């Protein structure tokens, strides 16, 4: 199982616009669950503490294989969301790793 996590920090903008953009991106990312069959799990969380210095939102997703992650990455529906994120994000911090199971859990 491959876990793909991305943190996004939005550009400077008024608070009301930031709230709106965060919700828009959350909805767009979560919609990918139903549009891309290789997605095993996809959740989006919005930062609720220390908004001025922390990242704004997090994408947590899981795929059976690295090839499935690549299929997700190049899928047209994902690319549409990527284009929107590029318009409003100042930074992103991705990490991909093979999931692990702790013995006894």
Buried (B, 14 or more C-beta within 10 A) or exposed (E): BBBBBBBBBBEEEEEEEBBEBBEEBBEBBEBBBEBBEBBEEBEBEEBEEEBEEEBBBBBEBBBEEEEBBEBBBEBEBBEBBEEBBEEBBEEBEEEBEEEEEEEEE
